[in-house]
Amino acid sequence: MYHKLIIAGHLGTDPEMRYTPEGTPVTSFRMASNIRHRDAGGEPREETIWFRVSIFGRQAEIANQHLQKGRAVLVEGRLRPDPQTGNPRIFRRSDGTAGAVYEVRADRIVFLGPRPEGAPPAVEAEEPAVEEPAEEDVPF
């Protein structure tokens, strides 16, 4: 099975870089994607969906170096559901209302808009090693 998520939007926070226990860099940031449409009465409406994006490895270092709050980006990756429910992660805000977080593991980030000096046009994750199944493991 396979799925891919493509999101275009703006960073809502500056990126934060940290390291896994194995020493792999991870950069995370929040990004907003807006959808504009007109309701049945013809009034313009705007919906904003927030995502928490993470990218790993050398690309995490590049993203941390060149991204900043407000920067337009296109992210390709996969949605990471809550392991317990299979849905977005649900949480309670300080005011008691419920919220949801859509978490994305980025495979590729494309910087949109004017490029700051020295910034690369895209950041792609390293390809994971794919292990071929043994012939006796194939179910057909």
DSSP file with accessible surface (Angstrom, degrees, kcal/mol):
  #  RESIDUE AA STRUCTURE BP1 BP2  ACC     N-H-->O    O-->H-N    N-H-->O    O-->H-N    TCO  KAPPA ALPHA  PHI   PSI    X-CA   Y-CA   Z-CA
    1    1 A M              0   0  243      0, 0.0     2,-0.3     0, 0.0     0, 0.0   0.000 360.0 360.0 360.0 158.4    0.0    0.0    0.0
    2    2 A Y        +     0   0  183      2,-0.0     2,-0.3     0, 0.0     0, 0.0  -0.998 360.0 176.1-153.3 141.5    1.1    3.6   -0.6
    3    3 A H        -     0   0  104     -2,-0.3     2,-0.4     2,-0.0     0, 0.0  -0.989   6.4-168.1-146.1 152.1   -0.1    7.1    0.2
    4    4 A K        -     0   0   97     -2,-0.3     2,-0.4    74,-0.1    74,-0.2  -0.999   6.0-157.5-140.1 139.4    1.4   10.5   -0.5
    5    5 A L  E     -A   77   0A  46     72,-3.3    72,-2.3    -2,-0.4     2,-0.5  -0.961   4.7-167.9-118.8 132.6    0.3   13.9    0.9
    6    6 A I  E     +A   76   0A  99     -2,-0.4     2,-0.4    70,-0.2    70,-0.2  -0.991  11.2 177.2-122.9 123.9    1.1   17.2   -0.8
    7    7 A I  E     -A   75   0A   9     68,-2.6    68,-3.2    -2,-0.5     2,-0.4  -0.990  14.2-166.1-129.3 134.3    0.6   20.4    1.1
    8    8 A A  E     +A   74   0A  50     -2,-0.4     2,-0.3    66,-0.2    66,-0.2  -0.974  39.9 104.1-116.0 134.0    1.3   24.0    0.1
    9    9 A G  E     -A   73   0A  10     64,-2.4    64,-2.7    -2,-0.4     2,-0.4  -0.941  61.6 -72.6-176.2-162.4    1.2   26.6    2.8
   10   10 A H  E     -AB  72  32A  97     22,-2.0    22,-2.7    -2,-0.3    62,-0.2  -0.927  43.0-106.1-122.3 145.1    3.2   28.9    5.1
   11   11 A L  E     - B   0  31A   4     60,-2.0    59,-2.7    -2,-0.4    20,-0.3  -0.486  23.1-166.8 -67.7 132.2    5.3   28.1    8.2
   12   12 A G  S    S+     0   0   19     18,-2.9     2,-0.3    -2,-0.2    19,-0.2   0.556  73.7  25.5 -94.6 -13.4    3.5   29.2   11.4
   13   13 A T  S    S-     0   0   41     17,-1.0    57,-0.1    55,-0.1    -1,-0.1  -0.960  90.8 -95.5-141.8 159.3    6.6   28.8   13.5
   14   14 A D        -     0   0   95     -2,-0.3    16,-0.1    54,-0.1    54,-0.1  -0.506  57.3 -96.0 -68.1 147.5   10.3   28.9   13.0
   15   15 A P        -     0   0   16      0, 0.0     2,-0.4     0, 0.0    14,-0.2  -0.318  33.8-149.2 -66.6 151.1   11.7   25.4   12.6
   16   16 A E  E     -C   28   0A 122     12,-2.7    12,-2.5    -3,-0.1     2,-0.4  -0.992   8.4-158.2-122.1 126.6   13.2   23.6   15.6
   17   17 A M  E     +C   27   0A  59     -2,-0.4     2,-0.3    10,-0.2    10,-0.2  -0.874  20.5 156.4-107.8 139.2   16.0   21.1   15.1
   18   18 A R  E     -C   26   0A 121      8,-2.5     8,-2.8    -2,-0.4     2,-0.4  -0.831  33.3-114.4-142.4-178.8   16.8   18.3   17.6
   19   19 A Y  E     -C   25   0A 132     -2,-0.3     5,-0.0     6,-0.2    -2,-0.0  -0.962  17.6-126.4-127.8 142.4   18.6   15.0   17.4
   20   20 A T    >   -     0   0   33      4,-2.4     3,-2.3    -2,-0.4     6,-0.0  -0.326  42.1 -97.9 -72.6 167.3   17.4   11.4   17.8
   21   21 A P  T 3  S+     0   0  132      0, 0.0    -1,-0.1     0, 0.0    -2,-0.0   0.812 128.3  56.6 -57.8 -25.8   19.2    9.2   20.4
   22   22 A E  T 3  S-     0   0  156      2,-0.1    -2,-0.0     1,-0.0    -3,-0.0   0.509 123.9-106.0 -82.2  -6.8   21.2    7.8   17.4
   23   23 A G    <   +     0   0   45     -3,-2.3    -1,-0.0     1,-0.3     0, 0.0   0.515  69.7 146.2  95.9   7.5   22.3   11.3   16.4
   24   24 A T        -     0   0   57      1,-0.1    -4,-2.4    32,-0.0    -1,-0.3  -0.623  49.5-122.1 -78.5 128.2   20.1   11.8   13.4
   25   25 A P  E     -C   19   0A  15      0, 0.0    32,-2.0     0, 0.0     2,-0.4  -0.469  28.2-170.6 -70.7 142.3   19.0   15.4   13.0
   26   26 A V  E     -CD  18  56A   3     -8,-2.8    -8,-2.5    30,-0.2     2,-0.5  -0.997   5.1-164.3-133.0 125.6   15.2   16.1   12.9
   27   27 A T  E     -CD  17  55A   0     28,-2.6    28,-2.2    -2,-0.4     2,-0.3  -0.952  10.7-175.8-111.8 132.7   13.6   19.4   12.1
   28   28 A S  E     +CD  16  54A   1    -12,-2.5   -12,-2.7    -2,-0.5     2,-0.3  -0.943   8.7 160.6-125.4 147.7   10.0   20.1   12.9
   29   29 A F  E     - D   0  53A   1     24,-2.0    24,-3.1    -2,-0.3     2,-0.4  -0.976  34.7-116.9-156.8 160.5    7.7   23.1   12.2
   30   30 A R  E     - D   0  52A 102     -2,-0.3   -18,-2.9    22,-0.2   -17,-1.0  -0.830  31.6-173.8 -98.8 141.4    4.1   23.9   12.1
   31   31 A M  E     -BD  11  51A   0     20,-2.5    20,-2.7    -2,-0.4     2,-0.4  -0.989  13.5-144.7-137.3 148.5    2.6   25.0    8.8
   32   32 A A  E     -BD  10  50A  13    -22,-2.7   -22,-2.0    -2,-0.3     2,-0.4  -0.906   6.9-164.6-112.5 138.3   -0.9   26.3    7.8
   33   33 A S  E     - D   0  49A  26     16,-2.4    16,-2.5    -2,-0.4     2,-0.4  -0.993  13.1-152.5-121.9 127.6   -2.7   25.6    4.5
   34   34 A N  E     - D   0  48A  61     -2,-0.4     2,-0.5    14,-0.2    14,-0.2  -0.816   7.7-162.6-104.6 141.9   -5.6   27.8    3.6
   35   35 A I  E     - D   0  47A  78     12,-2.7    12,-2.6    -2,-0.4     2,-0.4  -0.989   9.9-163.3-120.8 122.7   -8.6   26.8    1.5
   36   36 A R  E     + D   0  46A 181     -2,-0.5     2,-0.3    10,-0.2    10,-0.2  -0.916  24.4 140.1-109.0 135.0  -10.7   29.7    0.1
   37   37 A H  E     - D   0  45A  75      8,-2.3     8,-3.7    -2,-0.4     2,-0.4  -0.935  46.4-104.0-156.6 175.6  -14.2   29.2   -1.3
   38   38 A R  E     - D   0  44A 168     -2,-0.3     5,-0.0     6,-0.3    -2,-0.0  -0.916  30.8-133.5-111.6 138.6  -17.7   30.8   -1.3
   39   39 A D    >   -     0   0   46      4,-2.6     3,-2.2    -2,-0.4    -1,-0.0  -0.149  41.6 -83.8 -78.6-177.3  -20.5   29.5    0.8
   40   40 A A  T 3  S+     0   0  117      1,-0.3    -1,-0.1     2,-0.1    -2,-0.0   0.801 131.0  54.0 -60.6 -28.5  -24.1   28.9   -0.6
   41   41 A G  T 3  S-     0   0   66      2,-0.1    -1,-0.3     1,-0.0    -2,-0.0   0.405 120.2-108.0 -86.2   1.8  -24.9   32.6    0.0
   42   42 A G  S <  S+     0   0   35     -3,-2.2    -2,-0.1     1,-0.3    -1,-0.0   0.491  72.5 141.5  86.8   3.1  -21.9   33.7   -2.1
   43   43 A E        -     0   0  116      1,-0.1    -4,-2.6    -5,-0.0    -1,-0.3  -0.591  57.0-111.8 -79.7 136.9  -19.9   34.9    0.9
   44   44 A P  E     -D   38   0A  83      0, 0.0     2,-0.3     0, 0.0    -6,-0.3  -0.454  38.2-173.1 -69.0 138.5  -16.2   34.2    0.8
   45   45 A R  E     -D   37   0A 132     -8,-3.7    -8,-2.3    -2,-0.1     2,-0.4  -0.945  10.7-159.8-128.9 152.3  -15.0   31.7    3.4
   46   46 A E  E     -D   36   0A  99     -2,-0.3     2,-0.4   -10,-0.2   -10,-0.2  -0.999   2.3-167.1-136.5 130.8  -11.5   30.6    4.4
   47   47 A E  E     -D   35   0A 101    -12,-2.6   -12,-2.7    -2,-0.4     2,-0.5  -0.951   7.0-158.1-114.2 139.1  -10.6   27.4    6.2
   48   48 A T  E     -D   34   0A  67     -2,-0.4     2,-0.5   -14,-0.2   -14,-0.2  -0.972   4.1-167.6-119.2 129.2   -7.1   26.9    7.7
   49   49 A I  E     -D   33   0A  58    -16,-2.5   -16,-2.4    -2,-0.5     2,-0.4  -0.966  12.1-147.5-115.3 130.5   -5.7   23.5    8.5
   50   50 A W  E     -D   32   0A 103     -2,-0.5    52,-0.8   -18,-0.2     2,-0.3  -0.799  14.2-172.8-100.5 140.7   -2.6   23.2   10.6
   51   51 A F  E     -De  31 102A  21    -20,-2.7   -20,-2.5    -2,-0.4     2,-0.6  -0.960  20.7-141.4-127.8 147.3    0.1   20.5   10.2
   52   52 A R  E     -De  30 103A  75     50,-2.7    52,-2.9    -2,-0.3     2,-0.4  -0.956  28.6-163.9-107.1 117.9    3.1   19.5   12.2
   53   53 A V  E     -De  29 104A   0    -24,-3.1   -24,-2.0    -2,-0.6     2,-0.4  -0.858  10.7-174.2-109.9 137.6    5.9   18.6    9.7
   54   54 A S  E     -De  28 105A  16     50,-2.2    52,-3.0    -2,-0.4     2,-0.3  -0.990   1.9-177.5-129.8 139.2    9.1   16.6   10.5
   55   55 A I  E     -D   27   0A   0    -28,-2.2   -28,-2.6    -2,-0.4     2,-0.2  -0.984  13.7-148.6-134.4 146.9   12.0   15.9    8.2
   56   56 A F  E >   +D   26   0A  49     50,-0.4     3,-0.6    -2,-0.3     4,-0.3  -0.691  45.7   8.8-116.3 163.4   15.1   13.9    9.0
   57   57 A G  T >> S-     0   0    8    -32,-2.0     4,-1.2    -2,-0.2     3,-1.0  -0.291 116.3 -17.3  76.8-152.7   18.8   13.7    8.1
   58   58 A R  H 3> S+     0   0  127      1,-0.3     4,-2.1     2,-0.2    -1,-0.2   0.855 134.0  60.9 -59.6 -34.6   20.8   16.2    6.1
   59   59 A Q  H <> S+     0   0   26     -3,-0.6     4,-2.7     1,-0.2    -1,-0.3   0.830  98.4  57.9 -64.2 -30.4   17.6   17.7    4.8
   60   60 A A  H <> S+     0   0    0     -3,-1.0     4,-2.4    -4,-0.3    -1,-0.2   0.910 106.3  48.6 -63.7 -41.1   16.6   18.5    8.3
   61   61 A E  H  X S+     0   0   63     -4,-1.2     4,-1.9     2,-0.2    -2,-0.2   0.917 112.9  47.2 -65.1 -42.3   19.8   20.6    8.7
   62   62 A I  H  X S+     0   0   32     -4,-2.1     4,-2.1     2,-0.2     5,-0.2   0.936 113.0  48.6 -65.3 -45.1   19.1   22.4    5.4
   63   63 A A  H  X S+     0   0    0     -4,-2.7     4,-2.3     1,-0.2    -2,-0.2   0.923 111.5  49.9 -61.7 -43.2   15.5   23.1    6.3
   64   64 A N  H  < S+     0   0   55     -4,-2.4    -1,-0.2     1,-0.2    -2,-0.2   0.880 113.0  47.6 -63.2 -35.6   16.5   24.4    9.7
   65   65 A Q  H  < S+     0   0  133     -4,-1.9    -1,-0.2    -5,-0.2    -2,-0.2   0.857 123.4  28.4 -73.9 -35.8   19.0   26.7    8.1
   66   66 A H  H  < S+     0   0   38     -4,-2.1     2,-0.3    -5,-0.1    -2,-0.2   0.578 101.6  82.7-109.9 -11.7   16.9   28.2    5.4
   67   67 A L     <  +     0   0    9     -4,-2.3     2,-0.3    -5,-0.2     6,-0.0  -0.664  47.6 168.3 -96.5 153.6   13.3   28.2    6.6
   68   68 A Q    >   -     0   0  116     -2,-0.3     3,-2.2   -54,-0.1   -57,-0.3  -0.974  46.2 -66.2-154.0 162.5   11.6   30.7    8.9
   69   69 A K  T 3  S+     0   0  138     -2,-0.3   -57,-0.2     1,-0.3   -55,-0.1  -0.218 120.1  22.4 -52.1 134.4    8.1   31.6   10.1
   70   70 A G  T 3  S+     0   0   45    -59,-2.7    -1,-0.3     1,-0.3     2,-0.1   0.193  87.2 136.6  93.3 -16.2    6.0   32.9    7.2
   71   71 A R    <   -     0   0   22     -3,-2.2   -60,-2.0   -61,-0.1     2,-0.4  -0.405  54.9-125.1 -69.0 135.6    8.0   31.2    4.5
   72   72 A A  E     +A   10   0A  22     40,-0.4    40,-2.5   -62,-0.2     2,-0.3  -0.675  39.6 168.3 -81.6 131.9    5.9   29.5    1.8
   73   73 A V  E     -AF   9 111A   0    -64,-2.7   -64,-2.4    -2,-0.4     2,-0.5  -0.958  33.1-140.1-140.5 158.7    6.7   25.9    1.2
   74   74 A L  E     -AF   8 110A  42     36,-2.4    36,-3.1    -2,-0.3     2,-0.5  -0.990  24.4-162.9-117.0 128.6    5.4   22.8   -0.5
   75   75 A V  E     -AF   7 109A   0    -68,-3.2   -68,-2.6    -2,-0.5     2,-0.4  -0.957   9.0-169.8-117.3 130.2    5.7   19.6    1.5
   76   76 A E  E     +AF   6 108A  31     32,-2.9    31,-3.2    -2,-0.5    32,-2.1  -0.972  40.1  97.7-113.2 134.0    5.5   16.1    0.1
   77   77 A G  E     -AF   5 106A   0    -72,-2.3   -72,-3.3    -2,-0.4     2,-0.4  -0.903  65.2 -69.9-177.2-152.2    5.3   13.2    2.5
   78   78 A R  E     - F   0 105A  95     27,-1.9    27,-2.6    -2,-0.3     2,-0.2  -0.970  38.7-111.4-134.3 148.0    3.0   10.9    4.4
   79   79 A L  E     - F   0 104A  66     -2,-0.4    25,-0.2    25,-0.2    23,-0.0  -0.554  24.0-150.6 -76.0 135.7    0.4   11.4    7.1
   80   80 A R  E     - F   0 103A 123     23,-3.3    23,-0.6    -2,-0.2     7,-0.0  -0.909  15.5-156.5-110.7 104.0    1.3    9.9   10.4
   81   81 A P        -     0   0   74      0, 0.0     6,-0.1     0, 0.0    21,-0.1  -0.315  34.2 -85.4 -75.8 162.5   -1.8    8.9   12.4
   82   82 A D     >  -     0   0   32      5,-3.2     4,-3.2     1,-0.2     3,-0.3  -0.501  38.4-136.9 -61.6 125.8   -2.0    8.4   16.1
   83   83 A P  T  4 S+     0   0  129      0, 0.0    -1,-0.2     0, 0.0     6,-0.0   0.788 100.0  49.7 -62.9 -23.8   -0.9    4.8   16.7
   84   84 A Q  T  4 S+     0   0  177      1,-0.1    -2,-0.0     3,-0.1     0, 0.0   0.839 128.4  16.5 -83.2 -34.3   -3.7    4.2   19.2
   85   85 A T  T  4 S-     0   0   79     -3,-0.3    -1,-0.1     2,-0.2     4,-0.0   0.644  86.9-129.7-114.1 -21.1   -6.6    5.5   17.2
   86   86 A G  S  < S+     0   0   48     -4,-3.2     3,-0.1     1,-0.3    -2,-0.0   0.559  79.5  95.6  79.2   6.0   -5.4    5.7   13.6
   87   87 A N  S    S-     0   0   99     -5,-0.2    -5,-3.2     1,-0.2    -1,-0.3  -0.585  91.1 -62.8-115.2 179.5   -6.8    9.2   13.4
   88   88 A P        -     0   0   36      0, 0.0     2,-0.4     0, 0.0    -1,-0.2  -0.288  68.1 -91.9 -59.0 153.6   -5.2   12.7   13.9
   89   89 A R  E     -H  101   0B  99     12,-1.7    12,-2.4    -3,-0.1     2,-0.4  -0.556  44.2-150.1 -71.9 125.8   -3.8   13.2   17.4
   90   90 A I  E     +H  100   0B 108     -2,-0.4     2,-0.3    10,-0.2    10,-0.2  -0.797  22.3 167.9-100.0 139.4   -6.6   14.8   19.6
   91   91 A F  E     -H   99   0B  66      8,-2.4     8,-2.6    -2,-0.4     2,-0.5  -0.925  33.9-112.9-144.1 166.9   -5.7   17.0   22.5
   92   92 A R  E     -H   98   0B 177     -2,-0.3     6,-0.2     6,-0.2     5,-0.1  -0.913  28.4-139.2-104.8 128.3   -7.3   19.5   24.9
   93   93 A R    >   -     0   0  118      4,-3.2     3,-2.1    -2,-0.5     6,-0.0  -0.332  32.3-100.5 -75.4 168.2   -6.4   23.2   24.7
   94   94 A S  T 3  S+     0   0  138      1,-0.3    -1,-0.1     2,-0.1    -2,-0.0   0.786 124.7  56.5 -63.1 -24.9   -5.8   25.3   27.8
   95   95 A D  T 3  S-     0   0  112      2,-0.1    -1,-0.3     1,-0.0     3,-0.1   0.407 121.5-107.4 -87.1   3.5   -9.4   26.7   27.4
   96   96 A G  S <  S+     0   0   45     -3,-2.1    -2,-0.1     1,-0.3     2,-0.1   0.330  77.2 129.3  94.2  -9.6  -10.8   23.1   27.5
   97   97 A T        -     0   0   61      1,-0.1    -4,-3.2    -5,-0.1    -1,-0.3  -0.456  60.6-110.6 -79.0 155.3  -11.7   22.9   23.8
   98   98 A A  E     -H   92   0B  53     -6,-0.2     2,-0.3    -2,-0.1    -6,-0.2  -0.562  35.9-177.7 -84.3 147.7  -10.6   19.9   21.7
   99   99 A G  E     -H   91   0B   8     -8,-2.6    -8,-2.4    -2,-0.2     2,-0.4  -0.925  13.7-144.6-138.0 163.3   -8.0   20.2   19.0
  100  100 A A  E     -H   90   0B  42     -2,-0.3     2,-0.5   -10,-0.2   -10,-0.2  -0.982   4.0-153.9-131.5 145.0   -6.4   17.9   16.4
  101  101 A V  E     -H   89   0B  25    -12,-2.4   -12,-1.7    -2,-0.4     2,-0.7  -0.982   4.9-154.3-120.0 126.3   -2.9   17.7   15.1
  102  102 A Y  E     -e   51   0A  88    -52,-0.8   -50,-2.7    -2,-0.5     2,-0.4  -0.902  17.6-155.9 -96.5 116.4   -2.2   16.3   11.6
  103  103 A E  E     -eF  52  80A  55     -2,-0.7   -23,-3.3   -23,-0.6     2,-0.4  -0.825   8.8-168.1-100.5 134.4    1.4   15.0   11.7
  104  104 A V  E     -eF  53  79A   3    -52,-2.9   -50,-2.2    -2,-0.4     2,-0.7  -0.974  17.3-150.9-124.5 132.0    3.4   14.7    8.4
  105  105 A R  E     -eF  54  78A  69    -27,-2.6   -27,-1.9    -2,-0.4     2,-0.2  -0.899  30.9-140.1 -97.4 108.9    6.7   12.9    7.8
  106  106 A A  E     + F   0  77A   0    -52,-3.0   -50,-0.4    -2,-0.7   -29,-0.3  -0.520  30.9 175.6 -77.5 137.3    8.2   14.9    4.9
  107  107 A D  E    S+     0   0A  53    -31,-3.2    18,-4.7     1,-0.4     2,-0.3   0.616  77.8  14.8-102.0 -27.2   10.0   13.3    2.1
  108  108 A R  E     -GF 124  76A  74    -32,-2.1   -32,-2.9    16,-0.3     2,-0.4  -0.990  59.3-166.3-152.0 137.6   10.5   16.5    0.1
  109  109 A I  E     -GF 123  75A   0     14,-3.3    14,-3.8    -2,-0.3     2,-0.5  -0.997   7.4-163.8-126.5 127.7   10.2   20.2    0.9
  110  110 A V  E     -GF 122  74A  28    -36,-3.1   -36,-2.4    -2,-0.4     2,-0.5  -0.955  18.4-134.8-111.2 124.5   10.2   22.8   -1.9
  111  111 A F  E     - F   0  73A  10     10,-1.4   -38,-0.2    -2,-0.5     2,-0.2  -0.670  26.3-158.3 -78.2 125.0   10.8   26.4   -0.9
  112  112 A L        +     0   0   62    -40,-2.5   -40,-0.4    -2,-0.5    -1,-0.0  -0.639  48.3  20.6-102.2 162.3    8.3   28.6   -2.7
  113  113 A G  S    S-     0   0   57     -2,-0.2   -42,-0.0   -42,-0.1     2,-0.0  -0.252 112.6  -7.9  77.8-169.7    8.5   32.3   -3.4
  114  114 A P  S    S-     0   0  123      0, 0.0    -2,-0.1     0, 0.0     0, 0.0  -0.354  74.3-128.1 -62.8 136.3   11.7   34.4   -3.6
  115  115 A R        -     0   0  141      4,-0.1     3,-0.1    -4,-0.1    -2,-0.1  -0.726  14.9-126.2 -87.8 131.2   14.7   32.4   -2.5
  116  116 A P    >   -     0   0   57      0, 0.0     3,-2.3     0, 0.0    -1,-0.0  -0.392  52.7 -73.4 -65.0 154.5   17.0   33.9    0.2
  117  117 A E  T 3  S+     0   0  197      1,-0.3     0, 0.0    -2,-0.1     0, 0.0  -0.233 119.4   7.9 -54.2 127.0   20.6   34.0   -1.0
  118  118 A G  T 3  S+     0   0   66      1,-0.3    -1,-0.3    -3,-0.1   -52,-0.0   0.404  91.5 137.9  84.6  -2.8   22.2   30.5   -1.0
  119  119 A A    <   -     0   0    3     -3,-2.3    -1,-0.3   -53,-0.1    -4,-0.1  -0.573  52.9-124.4 -78.8 137.4   18.9   28.7   -0.3
  120  120 A P        -     0   0   34      0, 0.0    -9,-0.2     0, 0.0     3,-0.1  -0.422  13.6-126.3 -75.6 155.8   18.4   25.4   -2.2
  121  121 A P  S    S+     0   0   78      0, 0.0   -10,-1.4     0, 0.0     2,-0.3   0.789  87.2  10.8 -73.8 -26.5   15.1   25.1   -4.3
  122  122 A A  E     -G  110   0A  31    -12,-0.2     2,-0.5     2,-0.0   -12,-0.3  -0.996  58.2-147.7-150.7 154.5   14.1   21.8   -2.7
  123  123 A V  E     -G  109   0A   3    -14,-3.8   -14,-3.3    -2,-0.3     2,-0.4  -0.986  21.8-170.4-125.2 116.8   15.0   19.5    0.1
  124  124 A E  E     -G  108   0A 104     -2,-0.5   -16,-0.3   -16,-0.3   -65,-0.1  -0.909  20.3-123.2-113.3 139.1   14.6   15.8   -0.5
  125  125 A A        -     0   0   16    -18,-4.7   -68,-0.1    -2,-0.4     2,-0.1  -0.380  38.0 -96.4 -72.3 152.2   14.8   13.0    2.1
  126  126 A E        -     0   0  120    -70,-0.2    -1,-0.1     1,-0.1   -70,-0.1  -0.415  45.1-103.7 -66.3 145.0   17.2   10.2    1.5
  127  127 A E        -     0   0  166     -2,-0.1    -1,-0.1    -3,-0.1     2,-0.1  -0.565  36.2-125.3 -70.8 129.1   15.7    7.2   -0.1
  128  128 A P        -     0   0   97      0, 0.0     2,-0.2     0, 0.0    -1,-0.1  -0.431  30.8 -99.3 -72.4 150.2   15.1    4.4    2.5
  129  129 A A        -     0   0  107     -2,-0.1     2,-0.6     1,-0.0     0, 0.0  -0.502  36.2-148.6 -68.2 133.3   16.6    1.0    1.7
  130  130 A V        -     0   0  117     -2,-0.2     2,-0.5    -3,-0.1    -1,-0.0  -0.930   4.9-151.0-108.8 122.4   14.0   -1.3    0.3
  131  131 A E        -     0   0  180     -2,-0.6    -2,-0.0     1,-0.0     0, 0.0  -0.813  14.1-132.6 -95.9 125.9   14.4   -5.0    1.1
  132  132 A E        -     0   0  154     -2,-0.5     2,-0.1     1,-0.1     3,-0.1  -0.582  26.7-116.0 -73.9 136.2   13.0   -7.4   -1.5
  133  133 A P        -     0   0   78      0, 0.0    -1,-0.1     0, 0.0     5,-0.1  -0.409  32.8-101.8 -71.4 149.8   10.9  -10.2    0.1
  134  134 A A    >>  -     0   0   38      1,-0.1     3,-1.9    -2,-0.1     4,-0.6  -0.377  33.9-112.3 -65.6 150.2   12.1  -13.7   -0.3
  135  135 A E  G >4 S+     0   0  174      1,-0.3     3,-1.1     2,-0.2    -1,-0.1   0.867 117.7  56.0 -57.1 -36.3   10.3  -15.6   -3.0
  136  136 A E  G 34 S+     0   0  159      1,-0.2    -1,-0.3     3,-0.0    -2,-0.0   0.689 100.6  60.9 -72.2 -12.9    8.6  -17.9   -0.4
  137  137 A D  G <4 S+     0   0  112     -3,-1.9    -1,-0.2     2,-0.0    -2,-0.2   0.609  77.6 102.0 -86.5 -13.0    7.2  -14.9    1.4
  138  138 A V    <<  -     0   0   55     -3,-1.1    -3,-0.0    -4,-0.6     0, 0.0  -0.594  68.5-145.2 -75.7 125.7    5.2  -13.7   -1.6
  139  139 A P              0   0  125      0, 0.0    -1,-0.1     0, 0.0    -3,-0.0   0.482 360.0 360.0 -76.8  -0.8    1.5  -14.7   -1.0
  140  140 A F              0   0  215      0, 0.0    -2,-0.1     0, 0.0     0, 0.0  -0.839 360.0 360.0-133.6 360.0    0.6  -15.5   -4.6
